[in-house]
Amino acid sequence: MRGKPAHELRRGWTTGACATAAVKAALIRLWGGAFPEAVTLILPRGEAPRFALAHHASGADWAEAGIIKDAGDDPDVTHGALIVARVAASSGGIVFRGGEGVGTVTMPGLPIAPGEPAINPVPRRMMIAEVEALAAEYGAAPDVEITVSIPGGARIALKTWNPRLGIEGGLSILGTTGVVRPFSCAAWIASIHRGVDVARAVGLAHVAGCTGAQSELAVQKLYGLPDHAMLDMGDFVGGLVKYLCRHPVPHLTVGGGIGKLSKLAQGARDLHSSRTQVDFTRLADLCGVPEVAGARTALHAYEMVGAPLAEAVARDAKGELDKMTEDKGISVDVVVCDRAGGILARAR
């Protein structure tokens, strides 16, 4: 279990905030004649971080600046990436382009239309606001082409959910507040929501949420599901089901190890080890074997009892999901897996 940090965790800044700061610095060069050493942004909730330039270059009618992404104490895969924005004179208002390492949206269901660079709506609005403010300050027309790049972004994106969401070729420029809060569940839950949105938009009738990689592989193979049907649920079964109840898909499969699904069977909605624990007395009652009350882990309990325990966990986990999805038009099933991805039990 993760202990409480000895000091307050340091927050960081989103890719959207970094891209906006880079746009601001590049525009100052394009319209003002010299790059600043750093720029300050006013973020949507009033924070005013200062961003130092890590890269700059310019030509006759363009300028670009780069900001190193600082995610604070959050384990963000984009921490340390260089976020580059190039601005160039244009005659058609403000246009967004995706450069190296920024993905392209290829499927419906996301807040950006297919064919567009994966620069989300709030970062776009932030950049537009900077263009308009600086155009007024320098007496320039707010007509610019903005190209955002992340060198190495295509490689980094393989560690994210982007390929599954139909974002190809790189990362997304994200952020609604501009702030990365360490170990926040919000980003994970938002990704679950986007996965459901994509599945619905392409007409999928069956999606799956799994607690880990091995159970995900087992469930995907069992049902022959496409990648974009596999939702990165992790420990957030409650968050997934709550969103599905508002945005239903006809069939949901939940897969996982016996430990995580034992918690679901006992009514937990968040399955993380730091927030919920298996109640072994209840597990003993569930399978009718008193000795299970002294088990060290759910796997140990399974080794004591065998298939009847896995079947009971699957049954009661499905019962909890049925209660959560009652009258929502969603059929559910549960697949309990071992650590190698073997199927121990199913409830349908």
N, C-alpha and C positions, 0 to 999 in steps of 0.2 A: 504494500500500500504506500502511495506517495505521501510523505509527510508534508506539513505546512512549511513553506519556504521560510528561511531564516530572515529574509528581508523582503521588502515589497518588490514584486516582479516589475521589471521595466517594460513599458509598452513600446510599441513601434509604429511604423507608418505603412499603409497599404501601398500596393503597386499603383493604385489610382492616384494617391496623394503624391507619390514620387514622380509619376508621369506628368501630373499637373505642374509640379515645381519645375520639372525640366522644360515644359512648354513655356512657363513664365520666363525662365532664364534665357531661352532661345529667342523669344519675342523681344526681350529687352535688347539683345544683340541685333536682331533684324531691324528693329525700329529706332533703337537708341544709340547704336554704334559701339558698345562695349559690353562684354560679358561681366556680370556681377560675380563676386566670389561665392555668394550664397543668396538664396531668396527665402522669404517668409511667406507662408500661406495662412489664410484664415479658413479653417476646416468647417464642415457643416455644423458642428456643435460648439464652435467658438475657439477651439485650440489654435495656437499660432506657432507651429514648429518652424524651425529654420533648417533649410536643406543646403548643404555645401555641394558645390559642383565637383564631380569626379572626372568629367570629360566635357570638352567643348570643341566645336569646329564650325566654320562658316564659309560661305561663298558669296557670289554676287547678289543672289536673291534668296538665300536660304541660310539658316543657322540651326545648329543642334547642340543640345546639352544633355548630360547624363548625370543621374543621381544613383548612388548605391543604396539599394533597399536595406533598411534597418528594421527588422521585425521585433526588436527588443528581446525579451526573454521567451518569446513564443517559438516553438520548434517548427518554423515555417520554411518550406523547401526553397522559397524564393529569397530567403535572407542572404544578403551579400551579392545579389544579382545587380547588374547595371541596367537601369531603366533609362532608355534614350528616347528623346523626342526631337524630331526635326520639323521645323516650320519653314514653309516656303510660300512665296507670294502666289496668290491665286486670284481668279476673277469670279469665282462661283460661291462665295460665302465661306463657311467653315466645313471642310471635308476631312474625314478621318480615314487613315490608311493603316494597315498592319504591316510592319516591317519584319525583319528577321526575328524569329522567336516569339512572335505574337500570333496566336492561333486564329483560325477562321471558323466561324459558325457554319456547320453543315446540316444541322437538323433543326426542325421547329421545336417550340416549347421553351426556349430561352428568351430572356428579355431583349436580345438582339436578333434581328432577322437572319436567316441563312444567307451566306455570301458576304456578310459583314465581318470586319475584324472584331475579335472578342474583346472589345472595349465597352465595359458595362455602362448603363445609363448615368449613374451618378458621377463617375469619373468624366464622362463626356460633358455633363453639365458644368462640372468644375473647370474643365479646360475652356469651354465656351465662355464662362464668366471671366476668366483671365484674359482671353482674347479681347472681349468687348471692353473690359476695364482699361487694358493697356492701349488699345486702339484709340480710345477717347483721350488717354493721357498724352499719347504721342501724335495725335492728329492724323492717324492712319485709318485706312479702310479695313474693317474686320474681315478681310478675305484671305484666308490662309488654308493651306493643306497641312494637316498634322499627321506625321508618320511616327508611330510608336514602335520601338524595337527593344528586344531583350536578347543580347548576344548569349547563345547557349540555351535559349528558352525552350527550344524543341526537345532538347535532352532533359531539361528539368521537368517539362510537362509530362513526361512518361511516369513521373512519381506522383502525379495528381490524378484527379477524376476527369480531366478534360477529355481524353480519348473516348471514355464511356459516354460522355455527354454530347459527343459529336462535334467537339472543338478540335480541329486538326491542325497540326503543324506548330503548336506552341502553347504558350501560357495565355491566361486572361488578365486583363487590366481590371482589377476588382476594387471594391470598397464602397460602403455606404456612408461611413463616418470619417474615413481617412485614417482611422486609428486601428492598430492591431492590439488587441487585449490578450495578454498571455494566457494560454491554455483555455481560451474561451470555447464553449461548445457551439457558439453561434455559427461559426463558419462551417462546421460539420453539418449542423442541422440545415443550414442554407443549401449545402450541396445535396443533401437528401431531397429537399424540396425541388431543386432543379432537375434531379434525376426523375422524380415523379412527373414533373411537367413535360420532360422530353418523352417519357414513355407514353403519356396520354396523347401528346401531339402526333406521335407516329402511329397511334392506334393499337398499342399493345394491350392484350387482354390479360396478360399474366406477368407479374413482376415478383422479384424475390429480394428479401433483405436477410443478410447473414452476418453472424458475429465475427467471422474471421475468414482468412483466405482458403483454408482447407474445406470448410463447410460450404463456402461459396462455389468452389470448383465442383464439389459433389452435387450440389443442387442444380447448378447450371448443366452438368452432364446428365443428371437424372431426367430433366425436363427438356433438354435441348434448347435452352433459352439463349437469345442473343445477348451480347455484352450490355447493350443499353437497357435490358430488362433487369440487370443486376444492380440493385441500389446499395450504396455503401452505408449500410445501417450501423455497423459497429455495435456499440452498446446502447444506441438510442432507439430501441424498439418502440417506446412510447411516442417519440417524436415522429417516427415514420408513420405509425398507424394513425396518429392524430391528424397528420396532413392528408393521408389517404382517405380518411373519413370525410374530409372536406372536398377532396379531389379524387373520387374513387376510380379504381381499376378493378375489373371483375374478379380477379383471382390473385391472392397474395400467398406466397410461400415464405415462411420464416425458418431459417436453418441455423444451426449452431452446435457447439459442444454441450455436453450434458451439464457442465457447471453453470454456464450462462442460462441455458434453458430451464434449469431447475429454479433459478431466480424468477424467471418469467412465470413458471408454473405456480410459484408462490405469490404471484401478484406484483412483482417488481416491474417497473417501466423503464428504469435506467439500470443497465446490467453491469456497470463498471465496478471493479473490485473495491474501489475506495468509497463507493456510495451504497452498495448493497452486498449482503453476504448470504450464502445458502444457510437456511435454517434446517439443521440436520434432524432435529426432533420432528419437524413437519415432514421432512423427507422420509423418515422412518414410518410415520403414520401413512404416508402416501403409498408406500410399497408394502406395508404390513410386516416389516422386518425390524423388530426393536433394536437390533444390534447396529443398524445404520445410524442411530443417534450418536454413536461414538466414532463415526467415520471422520477422517481428517479432511477429505475433499470429496466432491461429488464423484470424481473418477474412482476414488477408493470405495465409495458406496456402490458404484456400478460393479466393481470387481467383486464385491461381497455378494451382490444379488443377481447380477447379470441382466439379461434382456427384459425381465419384468419391470425393473426399475426404469430403464430407458423408455419402455412403452408407457409407463405411468406418467413420466415427465412429459412425453410428447402429448399425451391425452390432456393433461391439465394445462399445459402451455397453450394448446389449441383452445381449450375452454376459456382461458383468459383473453385470447385474441378474439374469440367469438363474442365475448361480452363487450370488448372495445369497439367491435365493428357491427354491433347489432343494428339491424334495420338500415344499414348503409349499402346493401347490395354487393358486399364483398365476401367471397368464399375464401376460407383460409385453410392452409395445411401446415404442418410442422415436420421438419426433418431433423432428427438428432444424430450427430456425427461424432466419431472418435477423432483423435488428434491427427490421424493420417488421412482423414476424409472418408473413412468407411461409414456406411449408414448403419446405425444401431437400432433406430426405430422411426416409424412414421405415424402421423395421425392425420387422417383425411376425412 
